[in-house]
Amino acid sequence: MLYLSEFSVANSAVGMILPIFFAQETITPPAEIDPAVVDGFMTAINLVSIVGYLIMAFFCYKIFQKLNVEDAWFAWIPILGTYITFKAADEEKPVLWTILSYIPCINIIAAIKSIMAWVRIFKKLNKSPWLLLICLIPLVGSLLVFGYAAFT
């Protein structure tokens, strides 16, 4: 049982230690950044993201064409691309899994199901599902794996 005297001892010990943990130096702010530089940087990031999306959509489109999936052009449209992925993997309820993919917290389960779908797709293409591990390499991993699957 915790008595008031013990609590005050623990409280005072914490009270003496906390300032050490929360101590911060005064940091002088950096020189003002030109807004044009920030705008240019953000524009470059957006362009790279759009180009990356278009390349991945093209690779998925080619993969779905190889599998003779009806409506392979769905790969170009974000939510429909998720649907066609589940459909290409012969998932029982592709509409349900597509909806679950966009619901917070539940989408973790749907993401696992999506990985399982890509494993099935790679097996249908006679490619090693272990290639999907290369997707863990930032920026270029997915481009390499899906480009290889689309064109070999």
Summary of the structure (lengths in Angstrom):
residues: 152
radius of gyration: 25.1
end to end distance: 69.9
largest distance: 75.7
contacts: 351
relative contact order: 0.09
helix: 73%
strand: 0%
